[in-house]
Amino acid sequence: MSAAAADPHHLGHGDVPVSERGPAPQRIVVAYGFWIFLLSDFILFSGFFASYAVLGGETAGGPSGRDVFDLGLVAWETAALLLSSFAAGLASVAMLARRAPLFQIGMAVAGLLGAAFVAGEVHEFLHLIGEGNGPARSAFLSSFFALVGCHGLHVTLGLLWLMTMMAQVGAKGFRDDVIRRVNCFMLFWHALDIIWVALFTTVYLLGSGA
């Protein structure tokens, strides 16, 4: 039987050239699509960072970063988020070893630390608003709430995703499709750490010293 007869639709068998083969494996499609999503998210945050860079000094006679930032609280938030990423990394190692209990423990610790980070951020926002330093007070505070709030929203959505992954591993085990989803989550979670480090440096550290 000829190659054409064995593969009448040219789906990638026989002597069909690589450029003419059929669809890529799902793991490649998922990974490629998710990297595009992450890059678009970085572009989104770049816009918020640019807005803050332009408006960070526009206090309209109100408080500046030096007056409103509590670096002690922010340091605890940073430690919680970085440790959460570390715990998620340990969960990834447990997944590679197919150790479901250790995976669930690592993800649970990552989730608790991520929730502590969000709680600290909410406390900071409520404190600022309670003192009359809400987003409507000045352009500086508007850009600050937009940038930090966008990151906090991403962490909150990441926590929901984390719990979904824990449930899927518990119900379905380490199937190939579940592993792909967990790997996408891990990329997302670690990306939030990278963004927070940039945010902590440019907004809080530089802002407190301005």
N, C-alpha and C positions, 0 to 999 in steps of 0.2 A: 504494500500500500504506500502511495506517495505521501510526502509531507502535506501537500495541499488537501488530499483526501482525508488524512488523519486529523487535520486541523482546518476545516473548511472556513471557519470564521476568523482565523489568524489571531488567536488569543495568546500567542506567545510561545507556541510549541514548535517543534521541528526546526527548520532553518530560517524562520522569520527573523529579520534583523531586530536588534534591541530597540531601535527607534520606532518599530512598528508593532511591538508587543502589546498585550492587553493591559488592563488597569494595574496600578501598583498595589502591593499588599496593603491591607488596611492599616497595619502598624505604621507604615511609611506615610500614608495619607493623613492619619491622625496626628503623627508627630509634626509633619509639615504644617498642617492647619493650625496646630496649637502654637507653634513658633510664630506664625503670622499673628495670631491673637496676642501673644506676649509682646511682640514688637509694636503692635498698635496700641497696647496699653502703655508701653514706655513713651510712645509719642504723645499720648494723652497727658501723662504726667509731665512731659517736657513742656507742654503748653502751660500747665499750672505753675511749674517752676519759673518759666519765663515771666508769667504774670506777677509772681511774687517778687522776682528780681526787679521789675519795673516799679511796683507799687509798695515795696517793703519800706521805703522811707517816707511814704505819704501818710503821716499820722494825723493830719488835720488838727494839730495842736493837742492831740490826745496822747495816750501812753505809747511807748515804743516797746520793742521786744525786751529790752533790759528791764522795763518796768513790770511786765506781765508774765514773763516766762519763769517757771519754777523748774530749774535744771535738776533738782533732786528727784522730783516726780518723773521727769522725762528720762532720767538715767535709769530709774526702775522700770519704766515702760520699755526702754531699749533692751535692758537685760532680759526682760521677760520674752520679748520677741525673738532675740537671738537664741536664747535657750530653747524656745519653741521650735525654731528651725533645726537646732541640734537634735532635739528629741525626734523630730520628723525624719532626720537623716538616719537615726538609729532604727526607726521603724522601717525605713527602706532596706537596711541591712537585714533585718528580720524577715522581710518579704523575700529577699533573695535566698535566704536560708529556709524558706517555707515554714517559718515558726510563727503561726498565727497568734498564739497568746502574747508573745513578745511584740508582735506588730501592733496588736490592739493596745497594749500598755504604752508603747511609744507614741501612738497616735493620741491616746487619751491625755498623756502628759503634754503633748504639743497643743492639744485643744485647750486644756486648762490654762496654760501659759499665754496662749493667744487671747483667751477670754479675759485674763488679767490685764493684758495690754489694752484691750478695748475698754475695759472698765476704767483704767487710768486715764484714757483719752476722754471718755465721757465726763469723768470727774473734772478734768481740766477745762473742758468746754463749759460745763455748768458753772464752774467757779468764775470764769471770765465773764460769762453773761450775767451772773449774779452781781458782779461788781460794775456793771454797766459797760463792759468792754466786749459787746457782741459784734457780730460781723457788720452791723450798720454803723458802728462808731467811726470807722475810718477805712480808707482804701487798704491800708496795711492790714487791718484786722479782717477785712473781707477776703483778701488774698490768702491770709493765713488760715482762716476757717475753711476756705475752699480746698486748699492743698492738703492740709492735715486731715480734714474731714473725708476727702476722696480716698486717701490711704486707709483711714479707719473703716470706711465702707467696704473696701476691698478685703480687709482682714475679716470683717464680719461675714461677708459672703464666703470667704475661704473657710471659716469655721463650719458653716453649713455644708460645704463641700466635704470637709474633713469627716464630719459625722456620717455623711452619705457613703464615703469610702469605707469607713469602719463597718457600717451595716452591710455593704455589699460583700466585703471579705468574710464577714460572719455568716452570711447567707449562702454565698456561692464559692467561697474559698479563693485560691489564687489561680483563677482561670486567666487565660491570655488577655481577654478583653478587660477584665477587672484590673490586671497588672498595668495595662496601658493607661487606664483612667487614673490609677494611683500615681503612676509616673508623671502624668500631666499635672496632677495636683501638687506633687513635690516641686516641679518646676515653678508653678505659680507661687507656692508658699515661699520658696527661697528667693524668688524675684521680689516679693514684697519686702524681704529683709534688705535687699540691695537698695531699693527705693527708700526705705526708712533710714538707712545709713546716710544716704545723700541728703535726705530731708533733715535729719538730726544735725548734720554738719552745717548746712547752709541756712536753715531757719533758726534753730535753737542756739547753737554755739556762736555762729557769726552774729545772729540777732542780739544775743545777750551782751556781746562785746561791742556792739555798734554805738 
